[in-house]
Amino acid sequence: MRPSSSRLSDLPGTISSVRWGVILASCAKTVVRSMSTVAVSADATMVPMGGGEGASGGAGSHSTEGGAVGGVSRTGPVSAESSRLDGSFLPLLTRSMSLRSIDKTALQHRPGTTLDLNFRGKFFAVSFISRHGESNGMPDTITSDFITENFPTLSEMTYLNNASTGIPPSRTVEAMKGYLDGRLRVEGKFEDTLRALELLREELALLLGGRRENYALTTSTSDGLNMAAHGIDYPEGSNIVICDLEFPANYIPWQNASRWYDVELRVVRSENGAATPEQFMDMIDENTRVVAVSLVQFASGYRTDVKQLARAVHDVGGILVVDIIQAAGWADFNLAQLDVDFAAAQAAKWMIGPIGAGFIYVSDRTLEVMKPRFTSWWGVENVMEFGYAERKLLKDARKFHVGSLALVAHVGLLESVRLLLEIPNRTRERTAMAVADYLRKRLSEMDIEYYDFGPKYNSAIVSCVPPDMDTLLNTLAEHNIYCSVRNGRLRVSPHFYNTTEDIDRLVAALE
């Protein structure tokens, strides 16, 4: 049932993604908080916005071993030894959830969390408090039921093309439809959408490392990398180092910056699909201002040792900029622990989100030295004040916000990130890599050439050279098998929702 537009907390249906929230309580009487449950006695119900219990996402904690992990904890006590996630009180919009079910439904999606309830006049402000640390019993396997429920179209095809575009989960599509339906019906408030964007930044930090303040939202990877290329000061004699494996999004901005600021551009020449940290180090000197590289190369699948490269870049006072679009969503990494200065990605590949939503990560150190060349009313303090005034840039990564975002796309990304957080990073990586390694094994048995960089440098992208590519592509199309061709090689890119059976179908077409 569509809620009455007269309610103060009405929102477009998509913002059902939000898990922090404001709960309308017309006659709140008692709040009981304990170590293992939160009970609210009140004559009140949740504001019935779209989403459903199936849309409730998970959040997680940062692994102390180098990855941000997330998941669903079905059992276990709630910890009081926790640090508050900075608490913008956001709408909790989960249909069919009553206040009395918070302990059963909300907490199971926040492993290692407690609920903090604060009465705000007519509202209960509910914020989740998260502890970074152990996995709290999160699932180490991904069930077929989970895949069927969230990715129903996979039963109709063999989809191995996630390095091109991922398959958005059905809940993401429904969230975007709900948002547009809310626009059609003129429901909700813009401020509520802004709060949802703040939650997205928080969720990205849970997924990829760092803090909410390190994240800003963009439209694409190119958008973010241009912010980096033009936000850096280039002293006379500076140089920029890139490699020849990069997708155009991560070399065209640097070519342009080289011309614009009269900076030398140095290009590492790859060998057999790899550009190693040692090759970069041969190009780096005391005048190197920026090194730009992909965490995973789009065509060959080579996985860069970014941690090693970061040490070399920082030793000369340079800035490490990383394109993470081919890693974010499947790989287990933490940007803060990798010591990355600036990272950019968009949502439509391994993040299983919509086109038009992207983000950047800017480290604390880099926030102090990098200045936006362009900004807008989205990048200054007091965004909802429209009169003329001397406006100060925000101090966090939002100072890079340039103009209005594609809100419907970011609402979809929020739902996709929530789904990713239901599965630990390590589980998503292990699953995708197991399928990719199975393909490498089968290719070896068939004596088909493929890139094999070894366990440390392989990724979920497999690049091979099958005989008679044209015939193969026709066969793949006939059997509804999706892959790509990049640089004259077949590129296969399984995600966490793929299985070895998908590879068997591909191999049958190769034979």
C-alpha positions as CSV (number, residue, x, y, z in Angstrom):
1,M,0.0,0.0,0.0
2,R,1.4,3.4,-0.9
3,P,1.9,5.6,2.1
4,S,0.0,8.8,2.6
5,S,2.0,11.8,1.3
6,S,1.1,13.7,4.4
7,R,3.5,11.8,6.5
8,L,6.6,13.7,7.5
9,S,8.8,10.7,6.8
10,D,7.5,9.9,3.3
11,L,10.2,9.0,0.8
12,P,10.5,7.7,-2.7
13,G,10.3,3.9,-2.6
14,T,13.9,3.3,-3.5
15,I,15.2,4.7,-0.4
16,S,14.1,1.5,1.1
17,S,17.8,0.7,0.9
18,V,18.6,2.7,4.0
19,R,19.1,0.9,7.2
20,W,19.7,3.7,9.7
21,G,16.7,5.5,10.3
22,V,13.9,7.6,11.7
23,I,11.0,5.7,13.0
24,L,7.7,7.4,13.5
25,A,6.5,6.7,17.0
26,S,3.2,8.4,17.8
27,C,3.0,7.2,21.4
28,A,6.5,5.9,22.4
29,K,6.5,4.6,26.0
30,T,9.5,2.4,26.7
31,V,12.9,1.7,25.2
32,V,14.8,-1.2,26.6
33,R,18.4,-1.7,25.5
34,S,20.4,-4.8,26.4
35,M,23.5,-6.6,25.2
36,S,21.6,-9.0,23.0
37,T,18.3,-7.4,22.0
38,V,16.5,-4.1,21.6
39,A,12.8,-3.9,22.4
40,V,10.6,-1.0,21.8
41,S,7.1,-0.8,23.4
42,A,5.2,1.8,21.4
43,D,1.9,2.1,19.5
44,A,3.8,2.5,16.3
45,T,4.8,0.8,13.1
46,M,7.5,1.2,10.5
47,V,6.8,3.7,7.7
48,P,5.9,1.2,5.0
49,M,8.2,2.2,2.2
50,G,9.3,-0.1,-0.5
51,G,12.0,-2.8,-0.3
52,G,10.7,-5.8,1.7
53,E,12.5,-8.0,4.1
54,G,14.4,-9.6,1.2
55,A,15.9,-6.2,0.5
56,S,17.5,-5.9,3.9
57,G,21.2,-5.7,3.3
58,G,24.2,-6.6,5.4
59,A,27.1,-4.6,6.7
60,G,30.4,-5.8,8.0
61,S,33.6,-5.0,9.6
62,H,37.1,-4.4,8.3
63,S,39.3,-7.4,8.4
64,T,42.5,-6.9,10.3
65,E,44.2,-9.0,7.6
66,G,43.7,-6.6,4.7
67,G,40.1,-6.8,3.6
68,A,36.8,-5.2,4.4
69,V,34.3,-8.0,5.1
70,G,30.6,-8.0,5.4
71,G,27.9,-10.5,6.0
72,V,24.8,-11.7,7.7
73,S,25.0,-12.8,11.2
74,R,22.1,-15.0,12.2
75,T,23.1,-15.6,15.8
76,G,25.4,-14.3,18.5
77,P,25.3,-11.5,21.0
78,V,25.4,-7.8,20.2
79,S,28.6,-6.1,21.3
80,A,28.6,-3.0,23.5
81,E,32.3,-2.5,22.8
82,S,31.9,-0.7,19.6
83,S,32.7,2.6,18.0
84,R,29.9,4.7,16.6
85,L,29.5,5.1,12.9
86,D,29.1,8.8,12.5
87,G,25.4,9.2,12.9
88,S,23.4,11.0,10.3
89,F,20.0,9.6,11.3
90,L,18.7,8.1,8.1
91,P,15.3,6.7,7.2
92,L,14.8,3.0,8.1
93,L,12.4,2.0,5.4
94,T,11.9,-1.7,5.5
95,R,8.4,-2.9,4.6
96,S,6.7,-5.4,6.9
97,M,9.0,-4.8,9.8
98,S,7.5,-3.7,13.1
99,L,9.4,-2.0,15.9
100,R,9.1,-5.2,17.9
101,S,11.0,-7.1,15.2
102,I,14.1,-4.9,15.3
103,D,16.1,-7.4,17.4
104,K,15.3,-10.2,15.0
105,T,15.5,-8.5,11.7
106,A,17.7,-5.5,11.8
107,L,20.4,-6.8,14.1
108,Q,20.9,-9.9,12.1
109,H,22.2,-7.7,9.2
110,R,24.6,-5.9,11.4
111,P,27.2,-8.4,12.8
112,G,29.0,-7.0,15.8
113,T,26.6,-4.1,16.2
114,T,24.3,-2.6,18.7
115,L,21.4,-0.3,18.1
116,D,21.4,3.2,19.6
117,L,17.9,4.6,19.9
118,N,17.4,8.3,20.7
119,F,14.0,9.9,21.1
120,R,13.6,13.0,18.9
121,G,10.2,14.4,19.6
122,K,7.9,12.5,17.3
123,F,10.7,10.3,16.0
124,F,13.0,7.6,17.2
125,A,16.4,8.1,15.7
126,V,18.0,4.7,15.2
127,S,21.7,4.4,14.4
128,F,23.7,1.3,14.1
129,I,27.0,1.1,15.9
130,S,29.6,-1.1,14.2
131,R,32.8,-2.7,15.5
132,H,35.6,-3.3,13.1
133,G,37.1,-6.8,13.6
134,E,36.0,-10.4,13.4
135,S,33.6,-11.8,10.9
136,N,31.0,-12.8,13.5
137,G,29.9,-16.0,11.9
138,M,29.2,-14.6,8.4
139,P,28.5,-17.2,5.7
140,D,31.6,-18.7,4.0
141,T,29.5,-20.2,1.1
142,I,27.0,-18.7,-1.3
143,T,23.9,-20.8,-1.7
144,S,22.1,-21.4,-5.0
145,D,18.9,-20.1,-3.4
146,F,20.6,-16.8,-2.7
147,I,21.7,-16.6,-6.3
148,T,18.3,-17.6,-7.7
149,E,16.4,-15.1,-5.5
150,N,18.7,-12.1,-6.4
151,F,19.8,-12.9,-9.9
152,P,16.8,-14.8,-11.5
153,T,17.9,-14.0,-15.1
154,L,21.1,-16.1,-14.7
155,S,19.0,-19.2,-15.2
156,E,18.4,-18.1,-18.8
157,M,22.1,-17.7,-19.8
158,T,25.7,-18.4,-19.0
159,Y,27.0,-15.0,-18.1
160,L,30.8,-14.7,-17.9
161,N,31.2,-11.1,-18.9
162,N,31.4,-9.2,-15.6
163,A,34.5,-7.3,-16.6
164,S,32.2,-5.6,-19.1
165,T,29.0,-5.2,-17.1
166,G,27.7,-7.1,-14.1
167,I,24.2,-8.4,-13.6
168,P,22.3,-6.1,-11.2
169,P,20.3,-7.9,-8.6
170,S,16.6,-7.8,-8.8
171,R,16.4,-5.7,-5.6
172,T,18.5,-3.0,-7.2
173,V,16.2,-2.8,-10.2
174,E,13.2,-2.6,-7.9
175,A,14.8,0.1,-5.8
176,M,15.4,2.2,-8.9
177,K,11.8,1.6,-10.1
178,G,10.6,2.7,-6.6
179,Y,12.6,5.8,-6.7
180,L,11.2,6.8,-10.1
181,D,7.7,5.9,-9.0
182,G,8.2,8.2,-6.0
183,R,9.2,11.0,-8.4
184,L,6.2,10.3,-10.5
185,R,3.9,10.6,-7.5
186,V,5.8,13.6,-6.0
187,E,6.6,11.7,-2.8
188,G,9.4,12.2,-0.5
189,K,11.9,15.0,0.3
190,F,15.2,15.9,-1.3
191,E,16.8,15.9,2.1
192,D,15.9,12.3,2.6
193,T,17.7,11.4,-0.7
194,L,20.8,13.3,0.5
195,R,20.7,11.2,3.6
196,A,20.6,8.0,1.5
197,L,23.6,9.2,-0.4
198,E,25.4,9.7,3.0
199,L,24.6,6.1,3.8
200,L,26.0,5.0,0.5
201,R,29.3,6.6,1.4
202,E,29.2,4.8,4.7
203,E,28.5,1.5,3.0
204,L,31.3,2.0,0.5
205,A,33.7,2.5,3.4
206,L,32.5,-0.8,5.0
207,L,33.0,-2.6,1.7
208,L,36.3,-1.1,0.5
209,G,38.0,0.4,3.6
210,G,38.6,3.8,5.0
211,R,36.0,6.1,6.4
212,R,32.8,7.7,5.0
213,E,34.7,11.0,4.9
214,N,37.1,9.5,2.3
215,Y,34.3,8.9,-0.2
216,A,32.6,11.1,-2.7
217,L,30.1,10.1,-5.4
218,T,30.6,10.5,-9.2
219,T,29.1,9.3,-12.4
220,S,31.9,7.2,-13.7
221,T,35.5,6.1,-13.3
222,S,36.6,8.7,-15.9
223,D,34.8,11.4,-13.9
224,G,36.8,10.4,-10.8
225,L,40.2,10.1,-12.5
226,N,39.8,13.5,-14.1
227,M,39.2,14.9,-10.6
228,A,42.6,13.4,-9.6
229,A,44.4,14.5,-12.7
230,H,43.3,18.1,-12.3
231,G,43.3,18.3,-8.5
232,I,47.1,17.8,-8.1
233,D,49.7,20.6,-8.2
234,Y,52.5,19.9,-10.6
235,P,55.8,21.7,-9.7
236,E,58.1,22.5,-12.6
237,G,59.9,19.4,-13.8
238,S,57.2,16.9,-12.6
239,N,56.4,13.7,-14.3
240,I,53.5,11.3,-14.4
241,V,53.9,7.5,-14.7
242,I,51.3,5.2,-16.3
243,C,51.5,1.9,-18.2
244,D,50.3,0.8,-21.6
245,L,47.9,-1.8,-20.3
246,E,45.4,0.8,-19.0
247,F,41.8,1.2,-20.2
248,P,41.4,4.6,-21.9
249,A,39.7,6.0,-18.7
250,N,43.1,5.7,-17.0
251,Y,45.4,7.1,-19.6
252,I,43.5,9.8,-21.5
253,P,43.1,12.0,-18.4
254,W,46.8,11.8,-17.8
255,Q,47.7,12.5,-21.4
256,N,45.5,15.6,-21.1
257,A,47.0,16.6,-17.8
258,S,50.5,16.2,-19.3
259,R,49.6,18.6,-22.1
260,W,47.6,21.0,-19.9
261,Y,50.3,21.4,-17.2
262,D,53.4,20.8,-19.3
263,V,54.3,17.6,-17.4
264,E,56.4,14.7,-18.7
265,L,54.3,11.6,-19.2
266,R,56.2,8.3,-18.8
267,V,54.7,5.1,-20.0
268,V,55.8,1.6,-18.7
269,R,55.8,-0.9,-21.5
270,S,54.2,-4.1,-20.5
271,E,55.4,-7.6,-21.1
272,N,53.0,-10.5,-21.7
273,G,50.1,-8.7,-20.2
274,A,51.9,-7.5,-17.1
275,A,53.4,-4.3,-15.9
276,T,55.2,-5.1,-12.6
277,P,55.9,-2.8,-9.7
278,E,59.6,-3.2,-10.6
279,Q,59.0,-1.8,-14.1
280,F,57.2,1.2,-12.5
281,M,60.1,1.7,-10.1
282,D,62.5,2.0,-13.0
283,M,60.4,5.0,-14.2
284,I,59.9,6.6,-10.8
285,D,62.3,9.3,-9.6
286,E,62.4,12.3,-7.2
287,N,60.3,14.3,-9.7
288,T,57.5,11.8,-10.0
289,R,54.3,13.5,-8.9
290,V,51.7,10.8,-9.8
291,V,51.7,7.1,-10.6
292,A,48.4,5.9,-12.0
293,V,47.6,2.2,-12.3
294,S,44.7,-0.3,-12.2
295,L,44.5,-2.7,-9.4
296,V,43.4,-5.3,-12.0
297,Q,44.1,-4.7,-15.7
298,F,40.9,-4.8,-17.8
299,A,42.2,-6.9,-20.7
300,S,44.9,-9.3,-19.3
301,G,43.6,-9.6,-15.8
302,Y,47.0,-8.9,-14.2
303,R,46.6,-7.9,-10.5
304,T,49.0,-5.2,-9.4
305,D,50.8,-5.4,-6.1
306,V,49.6,-1.9,-5.2
307,K,51.0,-2.1,-1.6
308,Q,54.5,-2.5,-3.0
309,L,54.0,0.2,-5.5
310,A,52.6,2.6,-2.9
311,R,55.9,2.4,-0.9
312,A,57.9,3.3,-3.9
313,V,55.6,6.2,-4.8
314,H,55.5,7.6,-1.3
315,D,59.3,7.3,-0.9
316,V,59.6,10.1,-3.5
317,G,56.6,12.1,-2.2
318,G,54.3,11.1,-5.0
319,I,50.6,10.3,-5.2
320,L,49.3,6.9,-6.1
321,V,46.1,6.9,-8.1
322,V,44.4,3.5,-8.6
323,D,41.6,2.6,-11.0
324,I,39.7,-0.1,-9.0
325,I,36.8,-0.7,-11.4
326,Q,38.0,-4.3,-12.3
327,A,38.5,-5.2,-8.6
328,A,35.8,-3.6,-6.5
329,G,33.0,-6.1,-5.9
330,W,34.8,-9.4,-6.2
331,A,38.3,-8.8,-4.8
332,D,39.2,-8.8,-1.1
333,F,41.1,-5.6,-0.4
334,N,41.1,-2.5,1.8
335,L,42.1,0.8,0.3
336,A,43.4,2.3,3.5
337,Q,45.5,-0.8,4.3
338,L,46.9,-0.8,0.7
339,D,48.0,2.9,1.3
340,V,46.2,4.1,-1.8
341,D,46.0,7.9,-2.1
342,F,43.1,8.2,-4.6
343,A,40.9,5.5,-6.2
344,A,38.0,5.6,-8.6
345,A,35.4,3.2,-10.0
346,Q,31.9,3.0,-11.3
347,A,29.1,0.7,-10.4
348,A,28.2,-1.2,-13.5
349,K,30.8,-4.0,-13.5
350,W,31.7,-6.1,-10.5
351,M,29.8,-3.8,-8.2
352,I,26.6,-5.2,-9.9
353,G,25.1,-1.7,-10.0
354,P,23.7,0.6,-12.6
355,I,25.5,2.7,-15.2
356,G,25.8,6.3,-14.1
357,A,26.8,5.7,-10.5
358,G,30.5,5.9,-9.4
359,F,32.6,7.0,-6.6
360,I,36.1,8.1,-5.5
361,Y,38.2,7.4,-2.5
362,V,40.6,10.1,-1.2
363,S,42.9,9.2,1.7
364,D,43.2,11.5,4.7
365,R,46.7,12.6,3.6
366,T,45.6,13.3,0.1
367,L,42.5,15.3,1.2
368,E,44.9,17.8,2.7
369,V,46.9,18.4,-0.5
370,M,44.5,17.7,-3.4
371,K,42.2,20.6,-4.4
372,P,39.2,20.3,-6.7
373,R,39.7,22.1,-9.9
374,F,35.9,22.2,-10.3
375,T,33.3,22.2,-7.7
376,S,29.6,23.1,-7.2
377,W,26.9,23.7,-4.6
378,W,27.1,20.0,-3.8
379,G,30.7,20.5,-2.6
380,V,30.3,23.2,-0.1
381,E,28.9,23.5,3.4
382,N,25.2,24.0,4.0
383,V,24.1,22.5,0.8
384,M,20.4,23.3,1.4
385,E,21.0,27.1,1.8
386,F,20.6,28.7,-1.6
387,G,21.1,32.5,-1.0
388,Y,24.2,34.3,-2.0
389,A,27.0,33.9,0.6
390,E,30.7,33.2,0.8
391,R,30.7,29.4,0.7
392,K,33.5,27.2,2.1
393,L,34.4,23.9,0.5
394,L,33.6,20.8,2.6
395,K,36.6,19.3,4.3
396,D,36.0,15.7,3.3
397,A,35.9,14.0,-0.1
398,R,32.5,15.6,-1.0
399,K,34.4,18.8,-1.9
400,F,34.9,17.0,-5.2
401,H,31.2,16.7,-5.9
402,V,30.5,18.4,-9.2
403,G,26.8,19.2,-9.9
404,S,23.8,17.0,-9.4
405,L,24.3,13.3,-9.3
406,A,22.3,10.7,-11.1
407,L,20.2,10.0,-8.0
408,V,18.3,7.0,-9.4
409,A,21.6,5.3,-10.2
410,H,23.1,5.9,-6.8
411,V,20.0,4.6,-5.1
412,G,20.5,1.5,-7.1
413,L,24.1,1.3,-6.2
414,L,23.2,1.6,-2.5
415,E,21.1,-1.6,-2.9
416,S,23.8,-3.4,-4.8
417,V,26.4,-2.5,-2.1
418,R,24.1,-3.8,0.6
419,L,23.9,-7.1,-1.2
420,L,27.7,-7.3,-1.6
421,L,28.0,-6.7,2.1
422,E,25.9,-9.7,2.8
423,I,28.8,-11.9,1.6
424,P,32.3,-11.5,3.1
425,N,34.8,-10.0,0.7
426,R,37.0,-13.1,1.2
427,T,34.1,-15.3,0.2
428,R,33.3,-13.4,-3.0
429,E,37.0,-13.4,-4.0
430,R,37.4,-17.1,-3.2
431,T,34.3,-18.0,-5.2
432,A,35.2,-16.0,-8.3
433,M,38.8,-17.1,-8.2
434,A,37.9,-20.8,-7.8
435,V,35.8,-20.5,-11.0
436,A,38.5,-18.6,-12.8
437,D,41.2,-21.1,-11.8
438,Y,39.0,-23.9,-12.9
439,L,38.9,-22.3,-16.3
440,R,42.7,-21.9,-16.3
441,K,43.0,-25.7,-15.6
442,R,40.6,-26.6,-18.4
443,L,42.4,-24.3,-20.8
444,S,45.7,-25.9,-19.9
445,E,44.3,-29.4,-20.5
446,M,43.1,-28.2,-24.0
447,D,46.5,-26.6,-24.8
448,I,44.9,-23.2,-25.3
449,E,47.2,-20.2,-24.7
450,Y,46.2,-18.0,-21.7
451,Y,47.8,-15.6,-19.3
452,D,48.9,-17.2,-16.0
453,F,50.6,-14.7,-13.7
454,G,50.7,-17.0,-10.7
455,P,48.5,-17.1,-7.6
456,K,49.5,-13.7,-6.3
457,Y,48.9,-11.8,-9.6
458,N,46.0,-13.7,-11.2
459,S,42.5,-12.3,-10.9
460,A,39.0,-13.2,-11.8
461,I,39.7,-12.2,-15.4
462,V,41.0,-14.9,-17.7
463,S,42.4,-13.9,-21.1
464,C,43.0,-16.6,-23.7
465,V,43.5,-17.2,-27.4
466,P,41.2,-19.9,-28.7
467,P,41.5,-21.2,-32.2
468,D,39.1,-19.8,-34.8
469,M,37.7,-16.9,-32.8
470,D,35.0,-16.0,-35.3
471,T,33.5,-19.5,-35.2
472,L,33.7,-19.5,-31.4
473,L,31.9,-16.2,-31.1
474,N,29.0,-17.5,-33.2
475,T,28.9,-20.7,-31.1
476,L,28.8,-18.7,-27.9
477,A,26.0,-16.6,-29.2
478,E,24.0,-19.6,-30.2
479,H,24.3,-21.1,-26.7
480,N,23.6,-17.8,-24.9
481,I,27.1,-17.7,-23.4
482,Y,28.4,-14.2,-22.7
483,C,32.1,-13.2,-22.9
484,S,34.1,-10.4,-24.4
485,V,37.0,-10.0,-26.8
486,R,39.7,-7.5,-25.7
487,N,43.0,-6.9,-27.6
488,G,42.3,-9.9,-29.8
489,R,41.9,-12.3,-26.9
490,L,38.8,-13.9,-25.4
491,R,38.2,-12.4,-22.0
492,V,36.2,-14.5,-19.5
493,S,35.3,-12.9,-16.2
494,P,33.3,-15.0,-13.6
495,H,31.8,-13.4,-10.5
496,F,30.7,-14.8,-7.2
497,Y,27.4,-15.9,-8.8
498,N,29.1,-18.1,-11.3
499,T,29.9,-21.8,-11.0
500,T,32.2,-24.4,-12.6
501,E,29.2,-25.6,-14.5
502,D,29.2,-22.3,-16.4
503,I,32.9,-23.0,-17.3
504,D,32.0,-26.5,-18.5
505,R,29.4,-25.0,-20.9
506,L,32.0,-22.5,-22.2
507,V,34.6,-25.3,-22.6
508,A,32.1,-27.4,-24.5
509,A,31.9,-24.5,-27.0
510,L,35.7,-24.2,-27.2
511,E,36.1,-27.9,-28.0
